[in-house]
Amino acid sequence: MKILVADPVSEKGIALLQKEFAVDIQLQLSPDELMAIIGQYDALVVRSETKVTAPIIEAAERLKVIGRAGVGVDNIDVETATKKGIIVLNAPEGNTMAATEHTVAMLLALSRNIPQAYASMKAGKWERSKLMGVEVRGKTLGVFGLGRIGAGVAKRAIAMEMNVMAYDPYISAHQAKSLGVELAEIDEILAVADFVTLHLPLTVETRHLFNADRLAKLKPGARLVNCARGGIIDEAALAAALAAGKLAGAAIDVFGKEPIEADNPLLALDNVVLTPHLGASTAEAQIGVAVDVAVGISAALKGEPVTTAVNMAPIPRHVLDIIKPYLTLAEKMGCLAVHLAEGRISELQVEYNGEISGIDTKMLTTAVVKGVLNPILQERVNFVNAPGIVKTRGIKIREVKSKDTTHFANLITVRAATDKGETVVAGALFGKEEGRIVIIDGYRVDVEPKGWLLIGPHIDKPGIVGKVGTALGDNNINIVSMQVGRTVTTGTSIMVMAVEQDIPTPIMLKIKAVDGILDAKLVNLCGK
């Protein structure tokens, strides 16, 4: 079997592949050049430079696996690869330690003014009094997001005798306790934390999570670290808080626009530590991702289980033929459920009614779990790692099956139980392949599960939907489709509007303030 390496990767990863396979290294290929030769190869190794588009994948007659030496797979057409039965894998853990250590380094540099001291001495100064720092021992660290990196930072902070509190609504209190971490709500942490570090994905909910209002709630003199994703912090608001002395300092590795622009207000401040997205930039991390990809490709080519696949794991053809039309629907139902749920999810129950209950539905349940986890985690969740990840987060998974059904030949229902109640989303196929959301918390609807959805339960009276539509129209936000569903109990309805774009926070606040609106949530079903 032949492997093509199209981007620079560590020699240690290449050496592992060369022990078993023929490896060609051809860098900086144009799309046409890659398309012309890809038909010769069984595996392709890339980083972020090479774009593996649908035409290239279609030309790859022998290709069995595409390996991305890194985390993100945005440069690979995963959907086309999946349709052709090509495994796409990445290296999600190769840079975990690098990102963890960089966060701790930023925290310590921030606490002791190390970059400022270096710059001062280079300028010929000796400013011991001006550059006095603070110890981290005995201080409270607020960790937002307890994934692999957040948990790693928490572990090291505890070793430095810090008190660690964490916000993560998708992990159980028991799991947090096993890490030595106290779970708390956002405002509780902001009121007492001396340091705050962010380890969240960038989603609709987390974009500008730390805006002016939230920054104002931070304990006076607190210090903020972000080595996760640019956009979680409103950089203009952060600069204003730092300039006003509300915060003692910030350490930032990721930015809303990269490379950072010359007029970014953070550049003008002395109490900020800035690095150019170095979280994963270590020699060890580059070796780690190359070795991880080599191991995954070797397993894929030998027909062994691939633990880092980002697309579907192999299943029997006859089962796949039945469940394939439901896979996307199941994942979107999970995504919708987690966005609508209030509180910490403790259990997911997936109910299968009708003929579909008679087959192996584990893959569909995994698709639901994948949909629940992907919007809330920094790391990418796939069909292989989803069961393990959900288990570590203390969320119970149950399958319930019944041949009985009323209005649909087959119905899938997702029940997300939390400490504040239960959210229910049900879906069915219209025809052979058209998946639709048909029930949201008791409301009968007919929703295509894609794109941006504005969902608003409201009192059943005239004028409410029109006011929401006006608020969107006045801000040039186009409504693609809209419907209103009712429960069997009169008095309340739910509107579901498909819109073409994100709705800014001020507009969402205006919609929530409409008389009769009980709640309003914007859900992005496009994925990360």
C-alpha positions as CSV (number, residue, x, y, z in Angstrom):
1,M,0.0,0.0,0.0
2,K,1.2,3.5,-0.8
3,I,0.9,6.6,1.4
4,L,1.2,10.2,0.2
5,V,2.5,12.8,2.7
6,A,1.4,16.2,1.2
7,D,2.4,18.6,4.1
8,P,5.4,18.8,6.4
9,V,5.1,16.4,9.4
10,S,7.6,15.1,11.9
11,E,10.1,12.5,10.7
12,K,9.2,10.3,13.6
13,G,5.7,9.9,12.2
14,I,6.9,9.2,8.7
15,A,9.4,6.7,10.0
16,L,6.6,4.7,11.7
17,L,4.7,4.5,8.4
18,Q,7.8,3.6,6.4
19,K,8.2,0.4,8.5
20,E,5.1,-1.0,6.9
21,F,4.2,1.0,3.8
22,A,5.6,2.8,0.8
23,V,5.7,6.5,1.6
24,D,6.0,9.3,-0.9
25,I,6.6,12.8,0.3
26,Q,5.5,15.5,-2.1
27,L,5.0,18.9,-0.6
28,Q,3.3,22.1,-1.9
29,L,1.3,20.4,-4.5
30,S,-1.2,22.5,-6.4
31,P,-4.8,21.2,-6.4
32,D,-4.4,20.0,-10.0
33,E,-1.2,18.3,-9.2
34,L,-2.7,16.5,-6.2
35,M,-5.7,15.5,-8.2
36,A,-3.5,14.0,-10.9
37,I,-1.6,11.7,-8.6
38,I,-4.0,10.9,-5.8
39,G,-5.5,7.9,-7.6
40,Q,-2.2,6.0,-6.9
41,Y,-2.5,6.1,-3.1
42,D,-4.2,4.3,-0.3
43,A,-3.7,6.9,2.3
44,L,-3.1,10.7,2.4
45,V,-1.4,12.7,5.2
46,V,-2.0,16.4,5.5
47,R,-1.8,19.3,8.0
48,S,-3.8,22.5,7.4
49,E,-2.0,23.7,4.2
50,T,-3.4,21.1,1.7
51,K,-7.1,21.4,1.0
52,V,-8.7,17.9,0.4
53,T,-11.7,19.0,-1.6
54,A,-14.6,16.9,-3.0
55,P,-13.0,16.7,-6.5
56,I,-9.7,15.4,-5.1
57,I,-11.6,12.8,-3.0
58,E,-13.6,11.8,-6.1
59,A,-10.4,11.3,-8.0
60,A,-8.9,9.1,-5.2
61,E,-9.9,5.7,-6.5
62,R,-7.8,3.7,-4.0
63,L,-7.9,6.0,-1.0
64,K,-9.0,4.4,2.2
65,V,-7.9,6.9,4.8
66,I,-7.0,10.6,5.2
67,G,-5.0,11.6,8.2
68,R,-4.8,15.1,9.6
69,A,-1.7,15.7,11.7
70,G,-3.5,18.1,14.1
71,V,-7.0,18.6,15.4
72,G,-9.1,20.6,13.0
73,V,-10.4,18.9,9.8
74,D,-11.9,22.0,8.1
75,N,-9.5,21.6,5.2
76,I,-11.0,18.1,4.4
77,D,-14.4,17.5,2.9
78,V,-15.4,14.9,5.5
79,E,-18.9,14.5,4.1
80,T,-17.6,13.4,0.6
81,A,-15.0,11.2,2.2
82,T,-17.7,9.5,4.3
83,K,-19.9,8.9,1.3
84,K,-17.0,7.2,-0.4
85,G,-16.2,5.1,2.6
86,I,-12.9,6.9,3.3
87,I,-11.9,7.2,7.0
88,V,-10.9,10.6,8.1
89,L,-8.8,10.7,11.3
90,N,-7.0,13.4,13.3
91,A,-4.7,13.7,16.3
92,P,-6.9,15.2,19.0
93,E,-4.6,14.5,21.9
94,G,-1.1,15.1,20.5
95,N,-1.1,18.8,21.5
96,T,-3.1,18.5,24.8
97,M,0.0,18.8,27.0
98,A,1.4,21.7,25.0
99,A,-1.8,23.7,25.4
100,T,-2.1,22.8,29.1
101,E,1.5,23.9,29.8
102,H,1.2,27.1,27.8
103,T,-1.8,28.0,29.8
104,V,0.1,27.5,33.1
105,A,3.0,29.4,31.7
106,M,0.8,32.3,30.8
107,L,-0.8,32.3,34.2
108,L,2.6,32.5,35.9
109,A,4.0,35.0,33.5
110,L,0.9,37.2,34.2
111,S,1.2,36.8,38.0
112,R,4.9,37.8,38.1
113,N,5.1,40.3,35.2
114,I,7.8,38.3,33.5
115,P,7.4,39.7,29.9
116,Q,7.2,43.3,31.2
117,A,10.3,42.7,33.4
118,Y,12.3,41.3,30.4
119,A,11.3,44.3,28.2
120,S,12.2,46.7,31.0
121,M,15.7,45.2,31.4
122,K,16.3,45.2,27.7
123,A,15.6,48.9,27.8
124,G,18.3,49.3,30.5
125,K,16.0,49.7,33.5
126,W,15.8,48.1,36.9
127,E,12.2,48.4,38.1
128,R,11.8,46.0,41.0
129,S,9.1,47.9,42.8
130,K,7.1,48.7,39.8
131,L,7.1,45.1,38.6
132,M,6.1,43.5,41.9
133,G,3.8,40.5,41.3
134,V,1.6,38.2,43.2
135,E,1.8,34.5,44.3
136,V,-0.6,32.0,43.0
137,R,-0.5,29.8,46.1
138,G,-3.7,30.2,48.1
139,K,-5.4,32.1,45.3
140,T,-8.7,30.9,43.6
141,L,-8.6,29.8,40.0
142,G,-11.8,29.7,38.0
143,V,-11.6,27.2,35.2
144,F,-14.3,27.5,32.5
145,G,-14.5,24.1,30.7
146,L,-13.2,20.9,32.2
147,G,-12.2,19.0,29.1
148,R,-8.8,17.5,28.7
149,I,-7.0,20.8,28.7
150,G,-9.1,22.4,31.4
151,A,-8.8,19.4,33.7
152,G,-5.0,19.3,33.1
153,V,-4.7,23.0,34.1
154,A,-6.8,22.3,37.2
155,K,-4.6,19.5,38.2
156,R,-1.4,21.6,37.9
157,A,-3.1,24.5,39.7
158,I,-4.0,22.2,42.6
159,A,-0.3,21.1,42.7
160,M,0.6,24.8,43.1
161,E,-1.8,25.0,46.1
162,M,-4.5,27.0,44.4
163,N,-8.2,26.6,45.1
164,V,-9.9,25.6,41.9
165,M,-13.5,26.3,41.0
166,A,-15.0,25.3,37.6
167,Y,-17.9,26.1,35.4
168,D,-18.9,23.2,33.1
169,P,-22.6,22.5,32.9
170,Y,-21.9,19.2,31.0
171,I,-19.9,17.4,33.7
172,S,-21.2,15.7,36.8
173,A,-20.5,17.0,40.3
174,H,-19.0,13.5,41.1
175,Q,-16.5,13.7,38.2
176,A,-15.5,17.3,39.2
177,K,-15.0,16.2,42.8
178,S,-12.7,13.4,41.6
179,L,-10.5,16.1,40.0
180,G,-10.5,18.0,43.3
181,V,-12.5,20.8,41.7
182,E,-15.6,22.6,43.0
183,L,-18.4,23.1,40.5
184,A,-20.1,26.5,40.5
185,E,-22.1,28.8,38.3
186,I,-20.5,31.6,36.3
187,D,-21.3,34.5,38.5
188,E,-20.3,32.6,41.6
189,I,-16.8,32.1,40.2
190,L,-16.4,35.6,38.9
191,A,-17.2,37.1,42.3
192,V,-14.3,35.2,44.1
193,A,-11.7,34.1,41.5
194,D,-8.3,35.7,41.5
195,F,-7.5,34.1,38.2
196,V,-9.8,32.9,35.4
197,T,-8.8,30.6,32.6
198,L,-10.9,29.7,29.6
199,H,-11.1,26.2,28.0
200,L,-14.3,26.4,26.0
201,P,-15.2,25.9,22.3
202,L,-16.3,28.9,20.3
203,T,-20.1,28.5,19.8
204,V,-23.1,30.7,19.6
205,E,-23.4,30.6,23.4
206,T,-19.7,31.2,24.1
207,R,-19.0,34.0,21.5
208,H,-18.3,37.1,23.6
209,L,-19.3,35.1,26.7
210,F,-16.9,37.5,28.5
211,N,-18.4,40.8,27.4
212,A,-18.4,44.1,29.2
213,D,-21.2,43.0,31.6
214,R,-19.5,39.8,32.5
215,L,-16.1,41.4,32.9
216,A,-17.6,43.9,35.2
217,K,-18.6,41.0,37.5
218,L,-15.1,39.8,37.9
219,K,-13.5,40.3,41.3
220,P,-11.6,43.6,41.3
221,G,-7.9,42.9,40.6
222,A,-8.6,39.6,38.9
223,R,-6.4,38.2,36.1
224,L,-7.8,36.6,32.9
225,V,-6.2,33.9,30.7
226,N,-7.4,32.7,27.4
227,C,-5.6,30.0,25.4
228,A,-8.7,28.4,24.1
229,R,-10.4,30.2,21.2
230,G,-10.5,33.7,20.0
231,G,-13.9,35.3,20.1
232,I,-14.9,34.1,23.6
233,I,-13.7,37.4,25.0
234,D,-14.9,40.8,23.6
235,E,-11.4,42.2,23.1
236,A,-12.5,45.8,23.1
237,A,-14.4,45.3,26.4
238,L,-11.4,43.6,27.9
239,A,-9.1,46.4,26.9
240,A,-11.5,48.9,28.5
241,A,-11.6,46.9,31.7
242,L,-7.8,46.6,31.8
243,A,-7.3,50.3,31.1
244,A,-9.8,51.3,33.8
245,G,-7.9,49.2,36.4
246,K,-10.9,46.9,36.9
247,L,-8.6,43.9,36.1
248,A,-5.0,43.6,37.1
249,G,-4.0,41.9,33.9
250,A,-4.8,39.4,31.1
251,A,-2.8,36.8,29.2
252,I,-4.1,36.1,25.7
253,D,-2.9,33.5,23.1
254,V,-5.9,33.5,20.7
255,F,-7.8,36.4,19.1
256,G,-11.0,37.1,17.2
257,K,-8.9,37.9,14.1
258,E,-5.5,36.2,13.5
259,P,-2.9,37.4,12.8
260,I,-3.7,40.1,15.3
261,E,-4.5,43.5,13.7
262,A,-2.3,46.5,14.4
263,D,-5.1,48.5,15.9
264,N,-6.1,45.9,18.4
265,P,-6.6,47.8,21.7
266,L,-4.8,45.1,23.7
267,L,-1.5,46.0,22.0
268,A,-1.5,49.4,23.7
269,L,-1.7,48.1,27.2
270,D,1.2,47.3,29.6
271,N,-0.7,44.9,31.8
272,V,-1.3,42.3,29.1
273,V,0.7,39.2,28.0
274,L,0.2,38.4,24.4
275,T,1.4,35.4,22.4
276,P,0.7,34.5,18.7
277,H,-1.4,31.4,19.1
278,L,1.4,29.3,20.5
279,G,-0.7,26.8,22.5
280,A,0.1,23.8,20.4
281,S,3.5,25.0,19.2
282,T,6.0,22.7,20.8
283,A,8.4,20.3,19.2
284,E,6.8,17.5,21.3
285,A,3.3,18.4,20.1
286,Q,4.4,18.3,16.5
287,I,5.9,14.9,17.0
288,G,2.9,13.8,19.0
289,V,0.4,14.6,16.2
290,A,2.5,13.0,13.6
291,V,3.0,9.8,15.6
292,D,-0.8,9.7,16.4
293,V,-1.7,10.1,12.8
294,A,0.8,7.4,11.7
295,V,-0.7,4.9,14.3
296,G,-4.2,5.7,13.1
297,I,-3.4,5.3,9.4
298,S,-1.6,2.0,10.0
299,A,-4.6,0.7,11.9
300,A,-7.0,1.9,9.1
301,L,-5.0,0.3,6.3
302,K,-4.9,-3.0,8.2
303,G,-8.6,-3.0,8.9
304,E,-8.3,-2.5,12.6
305,P,-10.4,-0.1,14.8
306,V,-9.5,3.6,14.4
307,T,-10.0,5.4,17.7
308,T,-9.4,8.9,16.2
309,A,-11.8,8.7,13.3
310,V,-13.9,11.8,12.9
311,N,-16.4,10.2,10.7
312,M,-18.5,7.0,10.9
313,A,-16.9,3.8,12.3
314,P,-17.5,0.7,10.1
315,I,-20.8,-1.2,10.7
316,P,-22.5,-4.0,8.9
317,R,-23.8,-3.0,5.4
318,H,-27.4,-4.2,6.1
319,V,-27.6,-2.1,9.3
320,L,-26.0,0.9,7.6
321,D,-28.6,0.8,4.8
322,I,-31.4,1.1,7.4
323,I,-30.0,3.7,9.7
324,K,-28.0,5.9,7.3
325,P,-31.0,8.2,6.6
326,Y,-31.4,8.7,10.3
327,L,-27.8,9.5,11.2
328,T,-27.8,13.2,10.5
329,L,-31.2,13.6,12.0
330,A,-30.1,11.9,15.2
331,E,-27.1,14.1,15.6
332,K,-29.0,17.3,14.9
333,M,-31.6,16.2,17.5
334,G,-28.9,15.9,20.1
335,C,-27.5,19.3,19.2
336,L,-30.9,20.9,19.5
337,A,-31.6,19.2,22.8
338,V,-28.4,20.4,24.4
339,H,-29.0,23.9,23.3
340,L,-32.5,23.9,24.6
341,A,-31.8,22.1,27.9
342,E,-31.6,24.1,31.1
343,G,-29.1,22.9,33.8
344,R,-26.6,20.1,33.8
345,I,-27.5,17.1,31.7
346,S,-27.4,13.9,33.9
347,E,-29.1,11.5,31.5
348,L,-29.9,11.0,27.9
349,Q,-32.7,8.7,27.0
350,V,-33.1,7.8,23.3
351,E,-36.4,6.1,22.5
352,Y,-37.0,4.2,19.2
353,N,-40.6,3.6,18.2
354,G,-41.7,1.5,15.2
355,E,-39.8,-0.8,12.9
356,I,-36.5,0.9,13.6
357,S,-36.7,-0.5,17.2
358,G,-35.9,-4.0,15.8
359,I,-32.4,-3.3,14.6
360,D,-29.1,-2.4,16.3
361,T,-29.4,1.3,17.0
362,K,-26.2,1.9,18.9
363,M,-24.8,4.0,16.1
364,L,-27.8,6.2,16.1
365,T,-27.6,6.7,19.8
366,T,-23.9,7.5,19.4
367,A,-25.0,10.1,16.8
368,V,-27.3,11.7,19.4
369,V,-24.4,11.8,21.9
370,K,-22.1,13.3,19.3
371,G,-24.7,16.0,18.6
372,V,-24.9,16.7,22.3
373,L,-21.2,16.9,23.0
374,N,-19.8,18.7,19.9
375,P,-21.3,22.1,20.7
376,I,-20.0,22.1,24.2
377,L,-16.5,20.7,24.0
378,Q,-13.3,22.2,22.7
379,E,-12.2,18.9,21.3
380,R,-13.9,17.3,18.3
381,V,-16.2,14.4,19.1
382,N,-16.7,11.5,16.7
383,F,-18.5,8.2,16.5
384,V,-15.5,6.4,18.0
385,N,-14.7,8.6,21.0
386,A,-18.3,9.9,21.9
387,P,-19.2,7.0,24.2
388,G,-16.0,7.3,26.2
389,I,-16.3,11.0,26.5
390,V,-19.9,11.0,27.6
391,K,-19.0,8.4,30.2
392,T,-16.2,10.5,31.7
393,R,-18.6,13.4,32.0
394,G,-21.0,11.3,34.1
395,I,-23.9,11.4,31.7
396,K,-26.0,8.2,31.7
397,I,-27.2,6.9,28.3
398,R,-30.3,4.8,28.0
399,E,-32.0,3.2,25.0
400,V,-35.8,2.4,25.1
401,K,-37.4,0.5,22.3
402,S,-41.0,-0.2,21.3
403,K,-42.8,-1.4,18.2
404,D,-45.7,0.9,19.1
405,T,-46.1,4.2,17.4
406,T,-49.0,6.5,16.7
407,H,-48.5,9.1,13.9
408,F,-45.2,8.0,12.4
409,A,-43.9,4.7,11.1
410,N,-40.7,5.3,12.9
411,L,-40.0,7.9,15.6
412,I,-36.8,8.8,17.5
413,T,-37.2,10.7,20.8
414,V,-34.4,12.3,22.7
415,R,-35.0,13.1,26.4
416,A,-32.3,15.2,28.1
417,A,-32.8,15.1,31.9
418,T,-31.1,17.8,33.9
419,D,-31.1,19.1,37.4
420,K,-33.7,21.7,36.3
421,G,-36.1,19.5,34.3
422,E,-36.4,17.6,31.0
423,T,-36.0,18.7,27.4
424,V,-37.7,16.5,24.7
425,V,-36.9,16.5,21.0
426,A,-38.4,14.0,18.6
427,G,-37.7,13.4,14.9
428,A,-38.9,11.3,12.0
429,L,-38.3,10.7,8.3
430,F,-40.6,12.2,5.7
431,G,-40.3,9.9,2.7
432,K,-37.1,7.9,2.6
433,E,-34.4,10.4,3.5
434,E,-35.9,13.7,4.6
435,G,-35.3,14.1,8.4
436,R,-37.5,16.5,10.3
437,I,-37.9,17.6,13.9
438,V,-41.6,16.9,14.8
439,I,-41.8,17.6,18.5
440,I,-40.1,20.1,20.8
441,D,-41.1,19.9,24.5
442,G,-44.6,18.8,23.7
443,Y,-45.1,21.3,20.8
444,R,-45.9,19.7,17.5
445,V,-43.7,21.2,14.8
446,D,-42.3,20.4,11.4
447,V,-38.7,21.7,11.2
448,E,-35.8,21.0,8.8
449,P,-32.9,20.4,11.1
450,K,-30.2,22.7,9.6
451,G,-28.8,26.2,9.8
452,W,-29.8,28.9,12.3
453,L,-33.0,28.3,14.2
454,L,-34.7,30.9,16.5
455,I,-37.0,29.1,18.9
456,G,-39.4,30.9,21.1
457,P,-42.2,29.5,23.2
458,H,-44.8,32.3,23.8
459,I,-48.3,33.0,24.9
460,D,-50.8,32.2,22.2
461,K,-52.1,35.7,21.3
462,P,-52.0,37.9,18.2
463,G,-49.0,40.1,17.4
464,I,-46.1,38.3,19.0
465,V,-44.7,36.6,15.9
466,G,-45.1,39.9,13.9
467,K,-43.0,41.8,16.5
468,V,-40.3,39.3,16.4
469,G,-40.3,39.4,12.6
470,T,-40.1,43.2,12.6
471,A,-37.1,43.1,15.0
472,L,-35.3,40.8,12.6
473,G,-36.3,42.7,9.5
474,D,-35.2,46.1,11.0
475,N,-31.7,44.6,11.4
476,N,-31.5,43.0,7.9
477,I,-31.8,39.4,9.2
478,N,-33.7,37.4,6.6
479,I,-36.2,34.8,7.7
480,V,-35.9,31.6,5.6
481,S,-39.0,29.9,7.0
482,M,-41.3,30.2,9.9
483,Q,-44.0,28.1,11.7
484,V,-45.9,28.1,14.9
485,G,-46.7,24.9,16.8
486,R,-49.2,24.4,19.6
487,T,-49.5,22.0,22.5
488,V,-52.6,20.0,23.2
489,T,-53.2,22.4,26.1
490,T,-54.3,25.8,24.8
491,G,-52.7,29.0,25.9
492,T,-49.1,28.6,24.7
493,S,-47.4,28.1,21.3
494,I,-43.9,27.9,20.0
495,M,-42.4,29.7,17.0
496,V,-39.5,28.3,15.0
497,M,-37.8,30.7,12.6
498,A,-35.0,29.6,10.3
499,V,-32.8,32.6,9.7
500,E,-29.8,33.1,7.4
501,Q,-27.3,34.3,9.9
502,D,-26.3,34.8,13.5
503,I,-28.5,37.2,15.5
504,P,-26.4,39.7,17.6
505,T,-27.0,39.7,21.3
506,P,-28.7,43.1,21.4
507,I,-31.3,41.8,19.0
508,M,-31.8,38.6,20.9
509,L,-32.4,40.7,24.1
510,K,-35.0,42.8,22.2
511,I,-36.8,39.6,21.1
512,K,-36.8,38.2,24.6
513,A,-38.3,41.5,25.8
514,V,-41.3,41.2,23.5
515,D,-44.5,41.0,25.6
516,G,-45.7,37.4,25.7
517,I,-42.4,35.8,24.7
518,L,-41.6,33.1,27.4
519,D,-38.1,32.5,26.2
520,A,-36.0,32.8,23.0
521,K,-33.0,30.7,22.0
522,L,-30.8,30.8,18.9
523,V,-29.5,27.4,17.8
524,N,-26.8,26.8,15.2
525,L,-27.4,23.3,13.7
526,C,-24.5,23.8,11.1
527,G,-22.0,22.5,13.6
528,K,-18.8,24.1,14.9
